[in-house]
Each structure stands twice: as C-alpha cells, then as structure tokens.
C-alpha cells in the first residue's frame, strides 16, 4: 500500500479546503482522509508513506483525443509505437488516453485498430481505454488537414467492419451530422455504446438539432473545423453554444481557439460540459526533426504545427498539463480546470472508476505543484514518476 499525505486534494469534483491524505494499493483507492486523521492512523509496516509537501493530489489526467506523442502515434500505427506513447504520456501526468485515428483507407484503418487493440493490457504507462475514430464519416467541406480520398459515406456495414477490427474497443467517434444516411448510422453506433461527437462538420443548425435528438451530445475540438455562427444560420457553433445538454472538447493552446472566446464559453457552458483535449500530433514534445504528422512534413511555428508545404495549421503540440495551465490563464479556476481534464472526460466516456479520488475508484493519481510540474504519477497504484521523498 501507498499513502500520500500533506496534500491539497482535488478529488475530481472539488478542491478540498483542508490538508488531506490518500491511501491506495495496486488496484483501488482504499481511503481518503484528513491530515489530522493521518497523524492518528497506524499503517501496516510495508506501507510506503510519501509526504507530498503541500502540493496538489489529483486524479490522473485523461486525454480522449490525441494522435501521437514524442514521435510515436496512430498515423504510423504499430503496437510497439502505441505502447511507447503510453509510457511517454505517463511522465506528463496522463494516466488514460484514447488513441485517435485519422480517416485512412478502410483496410489501413482496420489494421491500425488491430495494432492498438494488441497493445491494450500491455501498457507500462497510461491506460489505453479504447479508440477515438475522428472520421471517416465527416464532411469534405470541413476537412482541416484530413485526406478527402479517405472519407466514407455513412454506411453501417463499414462501421461494423471497424467495430469488429477493434474488438468492440471504439469508445468515441467524430461524425458530421448533416451527411445523408447519418441518422441510421448514429442509431447503430449508440447501440454499440459509442460516444458520438459532432465535428469536421458543415451542418446547418437544424442538422445539429437532429443530431442532438438522437444522442450526438458531445463535440470535437469546439470552434474548430465546424460551421460557424451566423445570424441566419447559427451553424454547429451556435447550436452547441445554445444547447446546455451538449458537451464540448476544447484545445486550450491559445492558437486553435482565441482566448477571448473562453469568456463566451464560461457564460454558456457549465463546468461539467467542458473537456480539455490535446489533439496532439505525433511530433509533440519530439526534440529533433524532421517532424511528420499524418504522412506530411510539419513545422512547429507560433505554438502549433503547420504543414510545411503550404503553412496550413496541421494540429496541436499541446500537453494536458499545459492545457490546464493555459485555461487557468484564460480565466477559469484551477479547480475547474482539473475537472475538465479528469472527471468530465471519465464521465462522458463512461469510465466509471476513473477521473476521481474516492474509495474503490481506480488508483490513478498524480501530484502537481503550483507551477504545474508533475511530481508523482501512480497508475494502478504503481508509481511511474516520483520526485518526492518517502518518510
């Protein structure tokens, strides 16, 4: 068993006003209690006691939309690369993630799914919770840097093939609600338990409402790659903002979304409806180039990656711990920012035992200091990173 004490506890729901301790083993959190009670308790002799020195004790961070990290990713998808991605992410406080696949030729997508599934259960770092499909059922009018030749028209047979290749491990999927035949595909995906997200969409307001009605209640990198707010057609942005039941991912790197829009977000979306994601590309935190993402060379310029051939923004170079820091600088509280990266993604993705520090929850725990540096990472009770001394 391990006991972290003398910490400022955020249990995934709120930041405690008292100094706290957490006791856990390699499976579950056993108990959460005050520092006063810690001083009165007697622990088994083999218990590791770690003083976190007044730093924050938090649930492990959860990234539900990430393509790659430190040179390994889903665009050049191998089981070994995904396992290395898991290991590297852990050092940054991420304890669970959904590797995210771009649209690709169908057979390639199926092979990539099989490679990811083969890595599940073998992780030495962050848990691979399942796969996020960012397509292939998305709009050719809102591609970003996705490849148009890899898109598919809504087809339940294609979804079945992808589902079978994933062995039922597709957790979330980005779709464009306006595509012909999408309603039937949505109904089938919901039966499979897939969380559906509006994104890469040129939907009119009415298309979005139709999607909400059948259960498309989450959205992909809000504000980006979707129809914008217009006074006669509120589009995807207007629909998401004006419907309180709909949650949204946000890339808080200060590039993908102007910091001024976070003022609107604070007014229109309650705390439980916002999820921080990185949407990080494969070369994120990679030290030496050349850098490649989705088969194209990219350059890091002004805070994100740009396609070298034409300068178009290719994607994010964000980490979740940096996203927390950034969104606090945009006006949110630290307490809320932690919720956006822990309990909210866990709840929306139906990870009932993750994203919180309560008895019987999974023992995925991090310690972060006031400067957002990761001091300790425990995944399933196994300490992966620790710069703190044992008592």
N, C-alpha and C positions, 0 to 999 in steps of 0.2 A: 504493500500500500504506500501511497504518497500523500503527504499533507502539505498544501501550500497555505501559508498564513501571513498575517500582517499585510493584507492587500486591500485595495479598493475594488470591491466585487461588482461587476456588471453581469447579471445572470441571464442576459439576453432579452430581458423585459424592462429592467430599470437599473440604475446605478445606485447601489446601497450607500446610505449616509454614514455607515459605521464600518470600522475595520473588520475584515472577515477572513475566514479560512474555508478551504475546500479539501475534503478527504475523498480519494478515489483509488481504484485499482485498475487492472488492465482491461476491464470490461465496462464498468459503470461508475458513475459518481455515487459515492456512498452517503456522504453527508455534507451539509453546508451549515456553518455556524459562526458565531461572533468570535472575535479575538479573546474576549473575556472567557468564553466557554473553552476556547483552545487552551488557555492557561490552566484550566481546571481538569482537562481531559488526560487520561492515561492511554497511550497508544501501544500496540504490540511492538516488541523490541526491534523488529525488522522494518518498521515504518520509516520511510525517508521523510524528514521534516525539512522543508525549504522555506526560508524567510524571503518573501518577495519584495521586501524593503519599501513598502508603501506604494508599489506600482499597481497597475490595473490587472486584475484577474478577469479574463474574458472568455466567452465561448470561442472555439476555433472559427476562423473565417471561412466562408463558403462562397465559392465562385461558380455561378451557374452558367456563365457564358465566357469561355476562354478557349482560344485556338492553339496557343502554344506558349512556351517559356524557355528561355536560355538555349535556344537553338533546336528544341525538340517540340513537335506539335502534330496536329491532326492533318496538316497539309502534306506531310511526308510521313504518313502514319505507319508506325511499326509498334509492336508490343513493347519492345525494349525502349523506344523513344517515349512512349506514354508513361512507362514506369519511371524513367528518368525525370520526366516532367513532374510526376507525383513527388519524387524525392526533393527536387529543387523548390517546388512550391511550399513545402513544409517549412523551409527555413525562413519564409516570408510570412508565416502565420496562417497559411491556408491549410485547413485540415480536411476539406472535402471539395470536390470540384466535378463539373460536368464537362468533359472534353467536347468541344463544339466542332461539328463537321460543316465545311462549306459544301454547296452543291458541286457535284462531280459526276462523271459518267456513272450510270447506275451500278455497274459491276464494281467500279472503284469504290463507291460508297459502301457497298456490301462488304468488300474486303477490308475497308477501314473499320467498319463496325466490328467485324470479327477480330481484328487486331486489338481494338480497345477492350472488347469482352474478354479476350485471352489474358489481359493484364489485371482484370478485376480479381481481387483476393490475393494478389501477389505484391501489393504495394508496400514499399518501405517508407513511404511518406504519406501524403494526403490521400484520403479515400477517393476512389473513382466511384461516384454514385450512380453513374449512368451517362447516357449521351444526350447532348443537345443537337438536334438537326436544325441548322439555320438554312432552311430550304429542304428539298428542291422546289417546293410549291410556293414560289414567291414571284413578285411582279417583275417583268423585264424592264419596266419603266423606273424602278427604284432599286437598281442592282447594287449601287456602290461599286465595289471592285469585284463583285461576283461575276462568273463567266456565263454569258447568256446561253451558250450552247449546252449548258449543264442543267438548265431548268426543266421542270416537268409540269405538265398539266395535271390538275388534281385527279388522282387515279387510286382507288382503294387497292387494286392489285399491286401497284408499285409500293404503297405503304406496307402492305402485307409482306412483300419481299424484304423490305428494310427491317421490319419488325422481326421477322424470322432470323435474319442475319445477326440482329442484335440480341437474340435470345430473350426478347422482352425487356431489354435494358434501355430503350429510348425513354428518357424522362420528360424532356420538353422539346417542342418543335415550333419553329417560327414559320408562319404562313401568311399569305396575303388574302384576307377575307373576301375580296371582290372577284376572285377568279371563278370562272364558270365551273360548277361541279364541286365547289369547296364545301358547301353545306353537308353533303353526303360524306365527304372525307373527314370533316370535323366530327360528325357523329360517330364514325368508326374509330377515330383516334381517341375520343373520350371514352368509348367502351374499353379501349386498351389501357386506359389510365394515363394517357399522355397529357401533360400540361401544355396548353396551346397559347401561343403568343402572336399578336399582330406585329408584323414587321416586314421591312422591304416591301411596302405596300403603297399603292396609289389609290387606295379606297376613297370613295366618297363617304360622307357622313352616314348615309343610310346603309352602306355596306358594313361599316363598323358596327352599327346598331344591330344589324342582323347577326354579326359575329358574336356580339355580347349576349344576345338572346340564346344562342346555342352553346355558350360556355367558353368563348375565347376571351378570357378575363385577365390576361397578362399581356405585356407588350415588350417588344425587343428594342434595345437602345433608344429609349424615348427621345423624340425630336429628330432623330437621325434616320435617313432612308425611309421616310414616310410622307404622305401628302400633308401639306402644311395648312395652317389656319387661314381661312379666307372668309370674308364677311357673308358670302352667299353659299359657300360650301365649307363648313368647319373642318372637313377632312379628318384624317386619322388623329392629328394632334388635337383638334378641337373636341373630337369625340372622347378621346382618352381623358382629357382635362375635365370635361363636363360630366363624366360618369364616375361617381365616387366608388363604385364597386370594382373598377378596373385598376390593377396594379401595374407598375412600370419599372423596367430596368433603367438605369441611368449610368452613363460613362462620365465620371466626375474627374476628368483630366484637365479641365479648363480650356480644352480645344474643341472637342466634339460638341459641347453644349456651353454657350456663353454663360458666365457666372450670373448675369442679370436674370436669366430665365429661372434660376433656382428660387428667386423671390416669388415668381408665379407658382412654381411647384410647391413651395411651402404653404401658399394660400389654398391651393386647390386639391392637394393630396395629403391625406392624413398619414401619420408616421408609419402605420402598418402596410401602406401601399407602395412603398419605395424600396427598391432593391439595388444595391451597388453591385456593378459587374465591372470587369476589366475589358472584356472583348479583346484581350491581349493577343498580339500576333506572335508567331514563333520566335522572332529575334528579340523579344522583350527581355531586358537585362543581359542580353548576349554582349560580351565585351568587345569582340573583334569581328569585323565584317569579312567578306561581303554578307549582307543580310538579305534573306529571301522569305517571302510570305505568299502562300497560295501559288507557287510556281513563278513568281515575278520578283525581280530585284527591287528592294525598297531602301530608302534612306531615312534616317532619323533627323527630322527638321522641325524646329519650333514645337517640341513637346509630343510629337507623334510620328508615325511612319508615313512616308509619301512614296508613291510609286515612282521609281527612278525615271521611267520612260517619259512621263508627262507631268509629274508633280502632283497628281491627284492624291488626296488623303487615302491611304490604304488601310489604316487602322491604328489601334491604340498600343501604347507602350506602358500602360498603367499597371500598378500592383494594387491589391486591395488595401494594404495598409496605407499606401499613398492616397487612395481614394477616400479613406476615412479622414485623413489629414486635410485633403482638399475641400471636402464637403463641409467640414467644420469652418474652414476659412470663407466659405460661401454663405455662412450664416446659420447653419444647423448646429445644434448642441452635440458634444461628444457622445452623450447618452443616446441620442437618436441615431447618430452615425453608426454606432456599434450595432444597433438593431437592424439597420439597413444591410449590414454585412453578415449577420448571424441568424437571428430568429426569423426574420422575414423570408429570406430565401429558403430556409428549412421548412417553414410552414407552407409556403406557396408550392414547393416541390414535394411536399408530403413526407419530409424526413422527420418523423415524429420524435425521434430520440436525439436529434442534433440541434445545434443552434441555441442551446440553453444550458445553464448550470443549475440543475436541480437533481435531487436524488433519483436514481435509476436512469437518468439521461446518459448517453454515451460519454466516455471520459476523453473528449476532445477539448483541450483547454490551452489557452495561451496567456502569457504575461507580456504586457506592453507598458512602456514607460510614457511619461508625459510628452516626450518628443517623438512618439510613435515608433520607437525602436522595439523590436521583438527581443525579449529577454529569455523567454522559455516557451517551448512548444511541446505539448504532450498529445499524442494521437493514440487512441485506445489505451491510454494510461502509460504508453511507452514514451519516455522523454527523448525527443529528437534534437532539441536545441536547448541549452541551458547555460546562461552566463551568471547564474545566481549560485551562491554557496549553500550547501546543506548545513543544517545546525549540528 
